Amino acid sequence: METISALDKVKSPGIMAVACPTGNFQFELAQYRSDKSCELDLASPLYNPGSKSKIYDRSPYGNHGTIVGATWARTGSGLWVLSFDGTDDYISLGAPTFRTDQAGTIMAWVNLDNVTLSHQFFDYSKLSTAVVDEFRLELVTAADAQTGFMRLVIYQNTVNTYSLNTAAGTLLRGTWQHIALVSTGAATLMYIMGVSKAITAGAGTADGVWLGDMVTDADAIYVGVLARSNDYIVDMTGDIALLTYCNIALSAPTILRYVNQTKPLFGV
């Protein structure tokens, strides 16, 4: 009898169509062939990628990612993921056109280590300046290094205008979890494992602030690090897989369906 792996199941026809409606996929750090609606599809090969320094976008947009320091690791299902060591690892996505969007969805599978308290996950900023414009999605682990939360930090023209986070304990360390940050243009939503989480505002309100609201000097997008003052800081420690950007706000049922269809790859 033929054995069908978790990876084979997720590669089945039609699985990826759930992620974004046709024409709305901006990019996906996908480790398998994605749906034709992808507009940015940074895909690793199914064979051992070794020390390759590029993760290629197979969409028409050509938003290839440059891997610096991060290394490839393989899950039990056979999926290749990127591992970040917390010191000098990141992916540079340059200046893709979606950085001017007023709404959208960022989502990924993550597995946090317990070494770093604040893991910089997704950053839109400018390397050569200090704190001017910054859009930062952070994953924060608590002092006990066992739990944590999602946090969106926004600086606009040097002012910390937004600090939005889920409750303490909503993230777990040492296990794969799916996260999603969504802007409808009027509201900000955060999901963990496909479930919407309450947001606490330390600054600003959950009013849908997004990449296109950074209008002073942010000019590039990074994964796994914060680029500021000619340095790379607040490094990610852990693993990232299936990082996806969509230029619309995905609905809660769509996100949950995607989580349920991809979670066999991560043993959860």
N, C-alpha and C positions, 0 to 999 in steps of 0.2 A: 504493500500500500504506500502511495506517495505521501511524504510528510510535508505539510504546508506550514511554513514558519510565520511568525507574527509579521515579519517584514513583507512576505509574499501577500498576506492578506491586505495590508495597507496599500500595496501596489496594485490591487485589483482595479479594473476599469471603473471610473466614476467616483472613486473615493475622494479625490482631491477637489472635485467640483463643489463640494460643500463649503470650502474655505471662503471663497469670494464669488459673487455673481460675475458673469462674463464681463470682461473689460475693466474690472475694479482691482484686480490683483496687482500690487505694486512690486513686491518682492517676497521671496521666500528662501530662507537658508534651508532648503530642502535636501534631504539625502536620498531622494528617489524621484522618479519622473513625476512631475506635477501636471495639473490640469492645463489645457491650452489657454485658459483665461489669465494665466500668470502674466504680469507685466514686468516683474522682476523676480527671477528664480535663481537664487544662488545655490547651486546644487553640488554636493560632493559625489564622487563616483561610488559605485557599490563595491569596488575593489579597494584595497588599502591605498589611501591617498598619500601615504608616506609624509614627506616634509614639504609638500606643495604649499606655496605662499599665496596662491590665489584661490578664491572660491568664486566660481563663474556664474554669471547671470545668463540664463538661457532664454530670457525674454527679449523682445525687440529693443529694449531700452539700454542694454549693455551696462548695467550698474554693477560691475564686478567688484568684489570685495578683496582687499589686500590683507592677508593674515600676517600679523606681526607677533611672533612668540607663541601664540596659542598652538596647541598640538592636537592631532586627531586621536580619539579613543573610540573603542567599539563597545556597544552595549551587548547584552546577552542575546538580543534578537538579531544582531548583525548590523544594526544601524551605526553609522559613523557619526560621532558628535565632536564638537570642538571643546577642548579643555583649557581653562585659563588658570594660571598659577598665582595670581594675586600680586604680581610685581611688575611685569612689563609686557603683558599680553593684551592684544586688542585686534579688532577688525576695523579697517577704515573703508567707509562706503563713499567717500568723496562728497560731492554735492548733487545728489539725485534730484530730479524735478519735484518729487513729492515733498520736499522740504518746505514748499510754499502752501501745502494743503491747509485747509481750515477745519478739516474733520478727517477721521480715519481710525484705523485699528492697528495696534502693535501687539503681537502675541508670540509666545514661544514656550517650549519646555525647558525648564531649568533644574539643576541639581546643585544646591549651594554647599560649599565647604564651610567649616566653622572657624576658619582662620581670620577672615576679614569681617568686621562688623557692618560696614557699608559697602555693598557690592554695586559698582556702577554698571548698569546693564545697557542702557541706550542713551546716547548723548548727542545733542545738536548744539554746537558751540563754535568758538573760534580759537584755534591753537595759539595764535600769536598775541592774544590779549588776555587781560585779567577778567574778572567777573563783569561781563557786560550783558550779553544775551546768552542764556543757557536753558535748554530744555533737557531735564535729566530724569530718567526713570531709574530709580534705585531699588535694590532689594536689600533690606536691612535685617541683619540677625541680631537678636537680643544678647545681653551680656552673658546669659547662660549658654549661648552658642547652639541652642537647640531649636528655637523658634524665631520668627521674624515677621516682617510685613512689607508690603509694597509702598513706595513713596514717590510721588511726582514733585520735583522741585523746579520752579521756574524763576529765572531772573530776566527782567526786561529793562534794558538801559540801566544796568547796575543795581536795580532795586529787586529784592526778593518779594515778588508779587504773589507767588503761589507756593504752598507747601501742603500737599494733599496725601493722606495715607490711609491704608486699611488698618484695622485694629491689630494690636500686638497679638502674636500667636497664630495669625492667619496663614503664615508661611512656615514650612518645616524645613530643617536642614537635613542633608544626607539622604534625601529621597527625591525622585523626580516629581515635579509639579508643573502644571500648565498655568501660565499667567497671561492676562490680556488687559491692555489699557485701551479704552475706547473714548473717542470724542464724537458727539453728534453735531458739534458746532455750537450747541447750547448747553450741553451737559457732559460731565466727565464721569466715566464708569470704570470700575476695576473688577476683574474676575480672577478667581483662583479655582482651578479644576472645573471651569465652566460655570461656577456659581458667583453671582454678583455679590460684592462685599460692600458693607457700609463704609463711607469715606468720612474721615475727620479732617477738618481744615485748620491747619496751624496758621496759614496766611491765605488770603483770597477765598474763593468759593469754587465749588465743582461746576464751573460754568462752561466747560468745553474748550478751554484754552488749548491751542495745538501748535504744531510746528510753524505754521504760517504767521503766528502772532509774534515770532521772534524777528523783529524788523530792523534792529540796529546793526549788528555785525556778525551774528552766527552764520557760518558758511560751510560747515561740513558735519557729517554724521559718523559717529564711532559706536562700536559695540564692545562692551567690556572695560571701558575706561572713560574718564573725564579728561578732555583736552583743554588745557588752560595755561596761560603764561609760559608758553613754550615748554610744557611738561605734560606728562600723562600720569594722572593721579587717581585715587579712589578705585583701584583696580578690582576687577571681578575675580573671585576665587570659586571655581566650580565649573560646571559644564552647561553648554547651551546647545539646543537642537531645535530644528524646524522654526527658526525665527521668521516671522511673516509680517509683512506690512500690506494693508489694504486701504485704498483711498476713500472708503466709506465706513460708516459705523456698522459693524456686524451686529446682528441681533443676538440676544441671549440664547435662543434655541440653536442658532447657527454655530455659535462658539461651543456650546455644550456638545452638539453633534460631532464637531471636529475633535473635541477632546476624547469622546468615547470611541471614535474611529481610529485615533492614533495612539491611545494609551497602551495597547498591547505591545508596542515597540519599547515601552519603558517598564514593563512588569508591574504596572499599577492597575 
